[in-house]
């Protein structure tokens, strides 16, 4: 099995304002971008499950010219709230690193 790092040169999470998390998956090349998007693994159901979010509030956008996939969803708590454990959201991608993907064709 492969992981996201086999497909992507960059996997990151960050704030998109105080109420939204965003994830970027930037692929190595056209071949890995097409293979990643073909798996369909980066979908609303996955992010709803991992981050306890409403599927209807999750946006998944493929950017073929940038060889990237972007996912945005509401933050579990407002940035800076006393229950916010990751103020800049830079660690939110961690659960995704263990995803099992098919080996690259």
Residue pairs with C-beta under 8 A, 6 or more apart in sequence:
1 100
1 101
1 102
1 103
2 100
2 101
2 102
2 103
2 104
3 97
3 98
3 99
3 100
3 101
4 11
4 25
4 96
4 97
4 99
4 101
5 11
5 97
6 32
6 101
6 103
6 104
7 25
7 27
7 28
7 32
7 35
7 36
7 101
7 104
8 25
8 26
8 27
8 28
8 32
8 36
9 26
9 27
9 28
10 24
10 25
10 26
11 23
11 24
11 25
11 26
11 93
11 96
11 97
12 23
12 24
12 90
12 93
13 21
13 22
13 23
13 24
13 89
13 90
13 91
13 92
13 93
14 21
14 22
14 24
14 88
14 89
14 90
15 21
15 22
15 75
15 79
15 88
15 89
16 22
16 72
17 79
18 75
18 78
18 79
18 80
19 74
19 75
19 78
19 79
20 72
20 73
20 74
20 75
21 51
21 72
21 73
21 74
21 75
21 89
21 92
22 70
22 71
22 72
22 89
23 47
23 70
23 71
23 72
23 92
23 93
23 96
24 68
24 69
24 70
25 36
25 42
25 68
25 69
25 70
25 71
26 66
26 67
26 68
27 33
27 36
27 67
27 68
28 67
29 67
30 67
31 104
32 67
32 104
33 64
33 67
33 68
35 102
35 104
35 105
36 42
36 69
36 101
37 62
37 69
39 101
39 102
41 99
41 101
42 60
42 69
42 71
43 60
44 55
44 58
44 60
45 55
46 99
47 53
47 58
47 60
47 71
47 73
48 54
48 55
48 58
48 73
50 95
50 96
51 73
51 76
51 92
52 76
53 73
53 74
53 76
54 74
57 73
57 74
58 71
58 72
58 73
59 70
59 71
59 72
59 73
60 69
60 70
60 71
61 69
61 70
61 71
61 72
62 68
62 69
63 69
63 70
75 84
75 89
77 83
77 84
78 84
79 87
79 88
79 89
80 87
86 92
